[in-house]
Amino acid sequence: MGDVAVQAPESSERVNSIGRIFGVLFSPQATFQSIARKPTWLAPILFLTLISLGMNHLLATRVDWRSYIQTQLEKTGRADQIPNEQAMNRVVQVQKYIRYVRGIVGDLFAALFGAAIYLGIFNLLVGADLKFKSVLAVVSFTMMPTAVKELLGIGILFFKDPSTVNPDNFIASGLGAFLGSNVPNWVMVLGVTVDLFIYWGMILSVIGFHALNPKKIPTKTAIAAVVGVYVVSVLLAVGLTAAFS
């Protein structure tokens, strides 16, 4: 009896999650094709959470929150509402707690919410028949540019004078870092969304969603979905900030 070559099924593909984390940054097309065949999301979320917790810990402990809160109240015409010493201490503690909560669950929540949005867009509008796990995997790995930004931020926060740290713009990667501190809050929010790392993540998103179903999600459809979600998100953020500032 002759030897018979047996092809291993796609499900047996060996997954190197660490390799994928770096692969999406340097070889995104091949990496997302691998993710499409065997989606994983836990490793990138844990990686993002670890880095985010480290960065938010530094923000919580090194930012001059008293000056930041006072500046925010003055910008919104509420200088008369600046709290007294005791109340200010409570507000500062709340800000620090918020940073830790963001560090622990912020990336997971963002990934789950983003995956739900894109799952609805691609399944309802173009009939891509995607699974939630696959979309969550793509979204999780497209957040890797955020990890790069936060790693750079950690290095900056270690050496920067705490009195000069702006928690909204801890690294000069977007328009918001050049607007100054006296612009209205809604302008600052708009500036924060014009960011190189956000655009890097959007490019990865287009590549990743296309890899999930190339026939139903051609590149132009992926671009339309990603840009559409970005524009709507920016408009909502700017509009809500303007309304409540």
C-alpha positions in Angstrom: 0.0 0.0 0.0 1.4 3.3 -1.0 1.9 6.2 1.3 -1.0 8.6 1.4 -0.4 12.3 2.0 -2.9 13.7 4.4 -3.5 17.5 4.5 -4.0 18.9 8.0 -7.3 20.7 8.4 -7.2 24.5 8.8 -8.4 24.2 12.4 -5.1 22.5 13.3 -3.1 25.7 12.4 -0.7 26.5 15.1 -1.4 29.8 16.6 1.4 32.0 18.1 -0.5 34.9 19.7 2.7 36.8 20.5 3.7 36.5 16.9 0.3 37.8 15.9 0.6 40.8 18.2 3.8 41.9 16.4 2.6 40.5 13.0 -0.3 42.9 12.7 2.1 45.8 13.0 4.7 44.6 10.6 3.0 42.1 8.3 -0.8 42.8 8.7 -2.1 41.1 5.6 -0.6 37.6 6.3 -1.4 38.0 10.0 -5.1 38.8 9.5 -5.4 36.0 7.0 -4.2 33.7 9.8 -6.6 35.3 12.3 -9.5 34.8 9.9 -8.7 31.1 9.7 -8.4 30.7 13.4 -9.6 33.7 15.4 -8.2 34.5 18.9 -8.8 37.5 21.0 -7.8 36.8 24.6 -4.0 37.3 24.2 -4.2 40.8 22.5 -6.8 42.0 25.1 -4.6 40.8 28.0 -1.6 42.5 26.3 -3.5 45.8 25.8 -4.9 45.7 29.3 -1.4 45.2 30.9 0.0 48.2 29.0 -3.1 50.3 29.6 -3.0 49.6 33.3 0.6 50.6 33.5 0.0 53.9 31.6 -3.1 54.8 33.6 -1.3 54.1 36.8 1.3 56.6 35.8 -1.4 59.1 34.8 -3.2 58.6 38.1 -0.1 59.1 40.2 1.9 61.7 38.2 -0.7 64.1 36.7 -1.4 67.3 38.6 -5.1 66.6 38.8 -5.9 69.7 40.8 -4.6 72.0 38.1 -6.3 69.9 35.4 -9.7 70.0 37.1 -9.4 73.7 37.7 -8.4 74.4 34.1 -11.4 72.3 32.8 -13.8 74.2 35.0 -12.4 77.6 33.9 -12.6 76.6 30.2 -16.3 75.8 30.5 -17.1 79.1 32.3 -17.6 77.4 35.7 -14.7 78.9 37.6 -17.0 79.8 40.4 -17.7 76.0 40.9 -14.1 75.2 41.7 -14.4 73.0 44.8 -12.9 73.8 48.2 -9.9 71.8 49.5 -11.9 68.9 50.9 -14.1 68.6 47.9 -11.2 68.9 45.6 -9.5 66.0 47.3 -12.5 63.8 46.6 -12.7 64.9 43.0 -9.0 64.1 42.5 -9.5 60.6 44.0 -12.4 60.0 41.7 -10.3 60.9 38.7 -7.6 58.5 39.9 -10.2 55.7 40.3 -11.5 56.4 36.8 -8.0 55.9 35.4 -7.6 52.5 37.1 -11.0 51.4 35.9 -10.1 52.4 32.4 -6.9 50.6 32.6 -8.5 47.3 33.8 -11.7 47.1 31.6 -11.4 49.9 29.1 -9.8 47.9 26.3 -12.1 44.9 26.8 -15.2 47.1 26.7 -13.9 49.0 23.6 -13.2 45.7 21.8 -16.6 44.2 22.6 -18.5 47.3 21.7 -16.6 47.8 18.4 -17.0 44.1 17.5 -20.8 44.4 18.1 -21.0 47.5 15.8 -19.0 46.0 13.0 -20.8 42.6 13.3 -24.1 44.4 12.7 -22.8 46.4 9.8 -21.2 43.6 7.9 -23.9 41.0 8.6 -27.0 43.2 8.2 -25.8 45.4 5.4 -23.7 43.2 3.2 -24.6 39.7 4.4 -21.1 38.7 5.3 -22.3 36.0 7.8 -19.5 36.7 10.2 -19.2 35.2 13.7 -18.8 37.4 16.7 -15.6 35.7 17.7 -14.0 36.4 14.4 -14.9 40.1 14.4 -13.8 40.4 18.1 -10.5 38.9 17.1 -9.9 41.4 14.3 -11.0 44.4 16.4 -8.7 43.3 19.3 -5.7 43.1 17.0 -6.4 46.3 15.3 -6.0 48.0 18.7 -2.3 47.3 18.7 -1.3 50.8 17.6 -2.9 52.0 20.8 -0.5 49.7 22.7 2.4 51.3 20.8 1.1 54.8 21.7 0.7 53.9 25.4 4.2 52.3 25.5 5.6 55.6 24.2 3.5 57.5 26.7 4.8 55.4 29.6 8.3 56.4 28.6 7.4 60.0 28.4 5.5 60.1 31.7 8.5 58.7 33.6 10.6 61.7 32.6 8.1 64.6 32.1 7.4 67.2 34.7 4.0 66.2 36.3 2.8 69.8 36.1 3.1 69.7 32.3 1.3 66.4 31.7 -2.1 66.6 30.0 -3.9 63.3 30.4 -5.9 64.0 27.2 -2.7 64.5 25.2 0.2 62.7 26.9 1.9 62.1 23.6 2.0 64.5 20.6 0.6 62.1 18.0 -2.4 64.1 17.0 -3.8 67.6 16.4 -5.0 67.9 20.0 -1.5 68.2 21.3 -1.0 71.4 19.3 -4.2 73.2 20.1 -3.2 74.7 23.5 -5.1 74.6 26.7 -7.5 77.4 26.1 -9.6 76.0 23.2 -13.2 74.9 23.9 -13.5 71.3 25.0 -15.3 70.2 21.9 -12.4 71.5 19.8 -10.0 69.6 21.9 -12.1 66.4 21.5 -12.1 66.9 17.7 -8.3 67.4 17.8 -7.8 64.3 19.9 -9.6 62.2 17.2 -7.3 63.5 14.5 -4.5 61.1 15.5 -1.9 59.1 13.7 -2.4 56.0 15.9 -6.1 56.1 15.3 -5.6 56.2 11.5 -3.1 53.4 11.8 -5.7 51.3 13.6 -8.3 52.2 10.9 -5.9 50.9 8.1 -5.4 47.7 10.1 -9.2 47.4 10.4 -9.7 47.6 6.7 -7.2 44.8 6.1 -8.6 42.7 8.9 -12.3 42.9 7.9 -11.4 42.2 4.3 -9.5 39.1 5.3 -12.6 37.7 7.1 -14.7 37.5 3.9 -12.9 38.9 0.8 -15.9 38.2 -1.4 -18.6 39.9 0.7 -16.2 42.5 2.2 -14.0 43.9 -0.6 -11.6 46.6 0.3 -13.8 49.5 -0.7 -16.6 48.1 1.5 -14.3 47.7 4.4 -13.1 51.3 3.9 -16.6 52.6 3.8 -17.5 50.8 7.1 -14.4 51.8 9.0 -14.5 55.5 7.9 -18.2 55.6 8.5 -17.9 54.4 12.1 -15.0 56.8 12.6 -17.0 59.8 11.3 -20.1 59.0 13.3 -18.0 58.4 16.5 -16.3 61.8 16.1 -19.6 63.6 15.5 -21.1 62.0 18.6 -18.1 62.8 20.8 -17.9 66.4 19.6 -21.6 66.9 19.7 -22.0 65.5 23.2 -19.0 67.5 24.5 -20.4 70.7 23.0 -23.8 70.1 24.5 -22.6 69.4 28.0 -19.7 71.8 28.2 
